[in-house]
Amino acid sequence: MTWGWRRFVALAVPLAVFFFGLGFFFGLEVQRGPNWGLELDAYISEQAAAGETVCVAAVSKARRPEVFTAAMGRPAEALEIWPSFPAQEVRCVLVERTRPGDDGAEMREQVVFLVYHSDTLYRVGWVVYEGAEGPFGPAAVESLRRIGCDLALE
């Protein structure tokens, strides 16, 4: 009788540890959500003009994403229902675009917002909003200050 019990425990304990670890892993994966970096890479590759070099100069996570409004930028693609859901997370990105010219390289800066919208059921994802272009005025600096992004605009 004791041999049967030991065999059961020898099989049950490793299986319990395996399923606990598997559940923990899947729990973490479910909470991860979409990747804002992939959305930024896709935006940069789609928006770069021929011969233009686009690089990310700085990234900042907004401390108050709920303050973000669609007036701070225009969506990079046509949106249907996304803006009606409040922003749950915002990344502010300073993008530098360099285009070679006859009299040297021309560089311009732009603020891009990656905004995470969710209705917690069907529509979940990051939306790219194109913000102000440099030289940045007081309104652009104030918008970043309001949502809590720490980008050093010049």
Secondary structure, 3 states (H helix, E strand, C coil): CHHHHHHHHHHHHHHHHHHHHHHHHHHHHHHHCCCHHHHHHHHHHHHCCCCCEEEEEEEEECCCHHHCCHHHCEECCCCCCHHHCCEEEEEEEEEEEEEEECCEEEEEEEEEEEEEEECCCCCEEEEEEEEEECCCCHHHHHHHHHHCCCCCCC
